[in-house]
């Protein structure tokens, strides 16, 4: 849409005895903005998306290396907590609050109150949880597909932002050009105003 509005200034390229230098300048401004929106903005989006993708994929690899899926065993069910504080369950299904035990990747045993996605937990039931190397609960690692989706959104956002900045710059420059044109008209009017409408003013 912004590019279409920028194209509207290209009519000033036509040869016309009434064309002013500022009309030609507006046409150049519209053309440059169109090229920036059509070429530079997508390139910025691609570069930003690629950088975000590389960074997120490094984070994905680091998370999958440092986070481990272990099996926890229900010791007993506990009363529901006022709010879920489990890093994996925040913002999702609160599940059931249980006292569970599990063996950490470093071999140490852990026994803590956690949220388990079990409809009716009973002693001895098992469920899977994510932990770090010491057995502390952590959020589920980011999946490669989700990282790619985030990178695409970042690239699209960067492209749209760049296009908006280019169009905003065009409008700002155009506004200043119009102010200069109006000031020129005012000066010309002041010069012609005293004789305007008088018979024989040009004689």
N, C-alpha and C positions, 0 to 999 in steps of 0.2 A: 504493500500500500504506500509506504514512504517512497519507494522507487518510482511508483506511478506518479506521485505528486512531483517528484524531481524532474520527470520527463516533461511535465507541463511547461517547463521553462525553455524547452528546446525550440519552440516555435520562433523564438527571437533570432534564430540563425537565418531566417528568411530575409532576403534583401528587400528593404523597404525604405523609401525616402524619409519616413518618420522614425526609423530605428535610431535610437540613441546609443552612445557608447555604453551606458549602463545596461541597456537591453542585451548587448553582446556579452557583457560581463556576467549577467545573470544566466545566459545560455551556457557559458563556460562553467559556471558554478554548478548548474544542473547536471551537465555532462560528467564533470568530475565526481559529483556525489553519486550519480548513477553507477559509474565504474567502481567506486569504492564499495557501494552497497552490494553490487553484483559479484565483485571479484575479491576485494579485500576482506569483507565481513565473513564470507564462507571460509576463506583461508585462515582467518583468525580463529574461527570456530573449530576447524580441523586441528590446528596446532594446539589449541587449548584442550580439546577433547583427547588428543593423543598424549599430551602431558599428564592429564588427569588419569587416563587409562593406565599409563605406565606406573604412575605413583600408586594407584589403587591395586594394581596387580602385585606390586611389591608388597603392599600391606596384606593382601590376601595370602601370599606365600608365607610371609612372616607369621601371620595368625595361625595358619594351618600347621606350621612347624612348632609353634609354642603352645597351642591349645590341643587338648586331648579329650577324646570321648571315652568316658569310663562308665562302668556299671555300678549303680548305687543300690543298696538293699534297704528296704523300709524296716525300721526297728519298731516304730509305733506312730500312730497318727497323733497330731497335735492340734490344739485349738487354732482356729483361723486367726492370723495376724491382722492388725488394722489395715495394713497396706503391704503389697508385695514388694520386697526389696531384692528379690533374686535377680541378678543381672541378665539372666536368660529369659525371664518371664515378665519383665517390666513392659507395660504397654500391651500385654497379651492376656491369654487365659491365665488367671491366678492359680488354677489347679488346687491341689490340697497341700496343706502344710504338714510335713512329717519330719520325724527324726530319722535320719538315714546315716548309713556308714558306707564307706568306699575306700578303696586302696588307691593312693595317689601314684602317678607315674614314677615318682622317685622311691616308691616302696613303702612310704609311711601310711599309716591308717588314719582316716578322718572320720569324725562323727559329729554331724551338725544338723541343725534344723534348716530344711530347704523346702522349696515349693516343688511338688511333683505333679506332673500331668497324669494323674491317676484318678478315675472317678470314685473308686471306693478302695483306698489303699489299706492293705492288711500286712501285718508283720511277715517278712519274707518276700514280699513282692519286690520286683526289681524294675528299675528304669534307668535311662541313660542320661548322663549329665556331662557338660563340658567343664574342664578344669585346666589350670595351668600346670606347669611341671611340679609344683609343690602341693597340688590337690585343691587349691582354692578355686571356688566357682568363678567362671568367666562367661561372657556372652558367647553365643554361637559365632564362629568365625564367618567372615564375609565370604559369600560364594562368588566365583569368577563371573558368573552371569550377572549377578547383581552389581558387581563392580563395573562391568561393561555398560550396563544400563545407566549407572551414575555418571560414567564418563561421557556417554552420548548426551545426556541431559546437560552436563557442564559445557560441552562443545556447542550445543544448540543455544544455550543461554549466552555464551560468549559471543556467538555470531549475531544474535538479536541485539545484545547490548552494543556491539560495535556498529551495527546498522543504525541503531537509535542515536548513537553519538554522532555519526556522520550526518544524519538528517538534522539533528539538533544544531550542529555546526553550520550547516547550510542555511537553516532558518535564521540563526544569529547573524551570519554575515549578510544575508538578504535584508534583514531588518535594519542593519547599519547602512546598507546601500540605499534603502528607501528613505531613511532619515536624511542622508546626504542629498538625495534627489529633491526631497521636500524643501530642504534648506536652500537649494539652488533655485527652486521655483519661487520661494519667498523673496529671494534677492532680485530675481528677474521681475517679479510683480511690483516690488518696491520701486524699481527703476521705471517701469511702464505705467504704474498706477496713476501718477498725477496727470498724465495726458490721456488716460483711457476714456474713450467715448467722446472726446472733443472733436468738433469738425475741423478738418485741416490739420490734425495733430501730426500727420506724417509729412506735411508740406513744409 
